[in-house]
């Protein structure tokens, strides 16, 4: 399953897209501001996870400079 995120500008467009999704028997969800913030935080966490591990001693040396 794939996901499409569409930024909608007007209430009319929101109704159009949700009606279309219902008609096509697709699941749809309107994201709250909190949902969008959570998504952004998750994305940042996943990007940080992909970076190389830095041990504590290296960080402490950096901070002492």
N, CA, C and O atoms as CSV, one atom per row, in Angstrom:
chain,resi,resn,atom,element,x,y,z
A,1,UNK,N,N,0.848,-1.179,0.000
A,1,UNK,CA,C,0.000,0.000,0.000
A,1,UNK,C,C,0.891,1.239,0.000
A,1,UNK,O,O,1.915,1.271,0.682
A,2,UNK,N,N,0.509,2.234,-0.746
A,2,UNK,CA,C,1.239,3.487,-0.811
A,2,UNK,C,C,0.361,4.603,-0.264
A,2,UNK,O,O,-0.859,4.463,-0.170
A,3,UNK,N,N,0.995,5.702,0.092
A,3,UNK,CA,C,0.294,6.840,0.677
A,3,UNK,C,C,0.576,8.088,-0.141
A,3,UNK,O,O,1.700,8.317,-0.588
A,4,UNK,N,N,-0.455,8.885,-0.327
A,4,UNK,CA,C,-0.316,10.185,-0.993
A,4,UNK,C,C,-0.738,11.251,0.006
A,4,UNK,O,O,-1.783,11.141,0.646
A,5,UNK,N,N,0.086,12.278,0.129
A,5,UNK,CA,C,-0.274,13.413,0.981
A,5,UNK,C,C,-0.496,14.602,0.064
A,5,UNK,O,O,0.370,14.951,-0.739
A,6,UNK,N,N,-1.660,15.221,0.188
A,6,UNK,CA,C,-2.022,16.364,-0.644
A,6,UNK,C,C,-2.346,17.534,0.268
A,6,UNK,O,O,-3.192,17.423,1.156
A,7,UNK,N,N,-1.674,18.651,0.049
A,7,UNK,CA,C,-1.979,19.863,0.809
A,7,UNK,C,C,-3.144,20.576,0.126
A,7,UNK,O,O,-3.064,20.957,-1.042
A,8,UNK,N,N,-4.214,20.743,0.877
A,8,UNK,CA,C,-5.432,21.336,0.327
A,8,UNK,C,C,-5.597,22.748,0.876
A,8,UNK,O,O,-5.388,23.000,2.063
A,9,UNK,N,N,-5.974,23.656,-0.007
A,9,UNK,CA,C,-6.056,25.065,0.381
A,9,UNK,C,C,-7.451,25.512,0.805
A,9,UNK,O,O,-7.588,26.430,1.613
A,10,UNK,N,N,-8.474,24.877,0.272
A,10,UNK,CA,C,-9.825,25.358,0.568
A,10,UNK,C,C,-10.703,24.227,1.107
A,10,UNK,O,O,-10.438,23.047,0.877
A,11,UNK,N,N,-11.737,24.614,1.819
A,11,UNK,CA,C,-12.711,23.665,2.352
A,11,UNK,C,C,-13.401,22.921,1.202
A,11,UNK,O,O,-13.696,21.730,1.307
A,12,UNK,N,N,-13.651,23.633,0.117
A,12,UNK,CA,C,-14.304,23.042,-1.056
A,12,UNK,C,C,-13.444,21.907,-1.626
A,12,UNK,O,O,-13.955,20.837,-1.958
A,13,UNK,N,N,-12.133,22.154,-1.734
A,13,UNK,CA,C,-11.232,21.126,-2.251
A,13,UNK,C,C,-11.151,19.935,-1.296
A,13,UNK,O,O,-11.074,18.788,-1.736
A,14,UNK,N,N,-11.169,20.208,0.009
A,14,UNK,CA,C,-11.134,19.133,0.993
A,14,UNK,C,C,-12.348,18.221,0.827
A,14,UNK,O,O,-12.221,16.997,0.845
A,15,UNK,N,N,-13.508,18.820,0.668
A,15,UNK,CA,C,-14.723,18.033,0.469
A,15,UNK,C,C,-14.668,17.236,-0.830
A,15,UNK,O,O,-15.108,16.087,-0.876
A,16,UNK,N,N,-14.132,17.838,-1.877
A,16,UNK,CA,C,-14.005,17.155,-3.157
A,16,UNK,C,C,-13.120,15.916,-3.030
A,16,UNK,O,O,-13.495,14.837,-3.490
A,17,UNK,N,N,-11.951,16.062,-2.409
A,17,UNK,CA,C,-11.027,14.940,-2.289
A,17,UNK,C,C,-11.556,13.858,-1.359
A,17,UNK,O,O,-11.402,12.673,-1.653
A,18,UNK,N,N,-12.172,14.233,-0.249
A,18,UNK,CA,C,-12.707,13.217,0.657
A,18,UNK,C,C,-13.887,12.481,0.008
A,18,UNK,O,O,-14.046,11.275,0.196
A,19,UNK,N,N,-14.704,13.202,-0.748
A,19,UNK,CA,C,-15.810,12.557,-1.464
A,19,UNK,C,C,-15.290,11.580,-2.509
A,19,UNK,O,O,-15.814,10.476,-2.659
A,20,UNK,N,N,-14.261,11.993,-3.225
A,20,UNK,CA,C,-13.661,11.126,-4.234
A,20,UNK,C,C,-13.079,9.862,-3.584
A,20,UNK,O,O,-13.271,8.757,-4.092
A,21,UNK,N,N,-12.383,10.025,-2.482
A,21,UNK,CA,C,-11.806,8.876,-1.773
A,21,UNK,C,C,-12.909,7.922,-1.328
A,21,UNK,O,O,-12.780,6.707,-1.478
A,22,UNK,N,N,-13.984,8.465,-0.786
A,22,UNK,CA,C,-15.107,7.619,-0.360
A,22,UNK,C,C,-15.732,6.892,-1.543
A,22,UNK,O,O,-16.056,5.708,-1.456
A,23,UNK,N,N,-15.896,7.600,-2.631
A,23,UNK,CA,C,-16.515,7.001,-3.817
A,23,UNK,C,C,-15.670,5.868,-4.381
A,23,UNK,O,O,-16.197,4.880,-4.891
A,24,UNK,N,N,-14.337,6.023,-4.282
A,24,UNK,CA,C,-13.422,4.994,-4.778
A,24,UNK,C,C,-13.133,3.928,-3.721
A,24,UNK,O,O,-12.313,3.035,-3.934
A,25,UNK,N,N,-13.819,4.035,-2.579
A,25,UNK,CA,C,-13.651,3.101,-1.465
A,25,UNK,C,C,-12.208,3.064,-0.965
A,25,UNK,O,O,-11.657,2.001,-0.678
A,26,UNK,N,N,-11.606,4.265,-0.868
A,26,UNK,CA,C,-10.257,4.417,-0.345
A,26,UNK,C,C,-10.331,4.985,1.068
A,26,UNK,O,O,-11.246,5.739,1.399
A,27,UNK,N,N,-9.370,4.618,1.884
A,27,UNK,CA,C,-9.307,5.202,3.223
A,27,UNK,C,C,-8.699,6.586,3.112
A,27,UNK,O,O,-7.751,6.797,2.356
A,28,UNK,N,N,-9.240,7.519,3.860
A,28,UNK,CA,C,-8.665,8.861,3.885
A,28,UNK,C,C,-8.667,9.363,5.322
A,28,UNK,O,O,-9.494,8.954,6.137
A,29,UNK,N,N,-7.741,10.243,5.614
A,29,UNK,CA,C,-7.633,10.813,6.955
A,29,UNK,C,C,-7.144,12.238,6.817
A,29,UNK,O,O,-6.233,12.515,6.037
A,30,UNK,N,N,-7.740,13.133,7.564
A,30,UNK,CA,C,-7.302,14.520,7.587
A,30,UNK,C,C,-6.344,14.661,8.761
A,30,UNK,O,O,-6.702,14.382,9.905
A,31,UNK,N,N,-5.119,15.100,8.466
A,31,UNK,CA,C,-4.091,15.220,9.495
A,31,UNK,C,C,-4.242,16.521,10.276
A,31,UNK,O,O,-4.472,17.587,9.706
A,32,UNK,N,N,-4.109,16.407,11.587
A,32,UNK,CA,C,-4.128,17.598,12.440
A,32,UNK,C,C,-2.727,18.211,12.438
A,32,UNK,O,O,-1.781,17.607,11.933
A,33,UNK,N,N,-2.601,19.400,12.999
A,33,UNK,CA,C,-1.289,20.033,13.120
A,33,UNK,C,C,-0.357,19.150,13.940
A,33,UNK,O,O,0.831,19.041,13.634
A,34,UNK,N,N,-0.896,18.520,14.984
A,34,UNK,CA,C,-0.090,17.640,15.837
A,34,UNK,C,C,0.397,16.425,15.044
A,34,UNK,O,O,1.540,15.997,15.207
A,35,UNK,N,N,-0.457,15.872,14.193
A,35,UNK,CA,C,-0.055,14.750,13.342
A,35,UNK,C,C,1.103,15.154,12.439
A,35,UNK,O,O,2.058,14.396,12.269
A,36,UNK,N,N,1.015,16.352,11.857
A,36,UNK,CA,C,2.069,16.822,10.965
A,36,UNK,C,C,3.375,17.030,11.721
A,36,UNK,O,O,4.447,16.716,11.202
A,37,UNK,N,N,3.298,17.558,12.947
A,37,UNK,CA,C,4.499,17.742,13.764
A,37,UNK,C,C,5.117,16.394,14.112
A,37,UNK,O,O,6.337,16.235,14.064
A,38,UNK,N,N,4.273,15.418,14.463
A,38,UNK,CA,C,4.761,14.074,14.781
A,38,UNK,C,C,5.472,13.455,13.582
A,38,UNK,O,O,6.514,12.819,13.734
A,39,UNK,N,N,4.912,13.641,12.406
A,39,UNK,CA,C,5.521,13.114,11.190
A,39,UNK,C,C,6.890,13.755,10.963
A,39,UNK,O,O,7.850,13.065,10.619
A,40,UNK,N,N,6.981,15.068,11.155
A,40,UNK,CA,C,8.250,15.776,10.991
A,40,UNK,C,C,9.300,15.288,11.986
A,40,UNK,O,O,10.466,15.112,11.632
A,41,UNK,N,N,8.880,15.070,13.232
A,41,UNK,CA,C,9.791,14.575,14.257
A,41,UNK,C,C,10.274,13.162,13.906
A,41,UNK,O,O,11.463,12.866,14.016
A,42,UNK,N,N,9.369,12.312,13.493
A,42,UNK,CA,C,9.745,10.954,13.095
A,42,UNK,C,C,10.742,10.980,11.941
A,42,UNK,O,O,11.721,10.235,11.944
A,43,UNK,N,N,10.493,11.827,10.971
A,43,UNK,CA,C,11.392,11.938,9.824
A,43,UNK,C,C,12.787,12.358,10.268
A,43,UNK,O,O,13.782,11.798,9.807
A,44,UNK,N,N,12.866,13.345,11.165
A,44,UNK,CA,C,14.158,13.802,11.674
A,44,UNK,C,C,14.871,12.700,12.454
A,44,UNK,O,O,16.086,12.540,12.340
A,45,UNK,N,N,14.112,11.939,13.247
A,45,UNK,CA,C,14.697,10.849,14.018
A,45,UNK,C,C,15.251,9.759,13.100
A,45,UNK,O,O,16.335,9.231,13.349
A,46,UNK,N,N,14.525,9.426,12.058
A,46,UNK,CA,C,14.982,8.394,11.125
A,46,UNK,C,C,16.222,8.849,10.361
A,46,UNK,O,O,17.123,8.049,10.109
A,47,UNK,N,N,16.275,10.122,9.992
A,47,UNK,CA,C,17.455,10.642,9.301
A,47,UNK,C,C,18.669,10.616,10.224
A,47,UNK,O,O,19.771,10.281,9.790
A,48,UNK,N,N,18.474,10.967,11.491
A,48,UNK,CA,C,19.578,10.955,12.455
A,48,UNK,C,C,20.057,9.528,12.697
A,48,UNK,O,O,21.251,9.299,12.893
A,49,UNK,N,N,19.151,8.582,12.685
A,49,UNK,CA,C,19.486,7.177,12.927
A,49,UNK,C,C,20.396,6.631,11.829
A,49,UNK,O,O,21.201,5.735,12.084
A,50,UNK,N,N,20.279,7.154,10.628
A,50,UNK,CA,C,21.078,6.676,9.499
A,50,UNK,C,C,22.513,7.182,9.541
A,50,UNK,O,O,23.378,6.644,8.850
A,51,UNK,N,N,22.777,8.208,10.341
A,51,UNK,CA,C,24.125,8.760,10.415
A,51,UNK,C,C,25.020,7.853,11.238
A,51,UNK,O,O,24.541,7.018,12.006
A,52,UNK,N,N,26.330,8.026,11.071
A,52,UNK,CA,C,27.293,7.200,11.798
A,52,UNK,C,C,27.223,7.461,13.294
A,52,UNK,O,O,26.903,8.565,13.736
A,53,UNK,N,N,27.525,6.433,14.058
A,53,UNK,CA,C,27.539,6.509,15.511
A,53,UNK,C,C,28.764,7.299,15.953
A,53,UNK,O,O,29.860,7.099,15.430
A,54,UNK,N,N,28.576,8.193,16.914
A,54,UNK,CA,C,29.674,8.956,17.493
A,54,UNK,C,C,29.719,8.609,18.971
A,54,UNK,O,O,28.727,8.753,19.686
A,55,UNK,N,N,30.892,8.146,19.426
A,55,UNK,CA,C,30.974,7.737,20.826
A,55,UNK,C,C,31.035,8.953,21.762
A,55,UNK,O,O,31.303,10.077,21.335
A,56,UNK,N,N,30.784,8.697,23.021
A,56,UNK,CA,C,30.693,9.752,24.043
A,56,UNK,C,C,31.994,10.542,24.150
A,56,UNK,O,O,31.965,11.766,24.274
A,57,UNK,N,N,33.137,9.849,24.102
A,57,UNK,CA,C,34.436,10.514,24.263
A,57,UNK,C,C,34.675,11.543,23.152
A,57,UNK,O,O,35.190,12.629,23.415
A,58,UNK,N,N,34.309,11.210,21.939
A,58,UNK,CA,C,34.470,12.148,20.819
A,58,UNK,C,C,33.623,13.397,21.033
A,58,UNK,O,O,34.072,14.510,20.762
A,59,UNK,N,N,32.418,13.213,21.513
A,59,UNK,CA,C,31.541,14.359,21.788
A,59,UNK,C,C,32.118,15.217,22.896
A,59,UNK,O,O,32.119,16.444,22.795
A,60,UNK,N,N,32.609,14.587,23.952
A,60,UNK,CA,C,33.171,15.333,25.088
A,60,UNK,C,C,34.410,16.121,24.663
A,60,UNK,O,O,34.588,17.262,25.089
A,61,UNK,N,N,35.267,15.531,23.828
A,61,UNK,CA,C,36.444,16.243,23.315
A,61,UNK,C,C,36.011,17.471,22.521
A,61,UNK,O,O,36.608,18.540,22.644
A,62,UNK,N,N,35.003,17.316,21.731
A,62,UNK,CA,C,34.473,18.417,20.918
A,62,UNK,C,C,33.976,19.556,21.787
A,62,UNK,O,O,34.208,20.727,21.486
A,63,UNK,N,N,33.298,19.210,22.855
A,63,UNK,CA,C,32.720,20.212,23.751
A,63,UNK,C,C,33.787,20.966,24.541
A,63,UNK,O,O,33.582,22.122,24.910
A,64,UNK,N,N,34.913,20.328,24.800
A,64,UNK,CA,C,36.001,20.960,25.576
A,64,UNK,C,C,36.750,22.006,24.781
A,64,UNK,O,O,37.415,22.852,25.381
A,65,UNK,N,N,36.677,21.992,23.483
A,65,UNK,CA,C,37.435,22.941,22.629
A,65,UNK,C,C,36.948,24.337,22.776
A,65,UNK,O,O,37.474,25.245,22.133
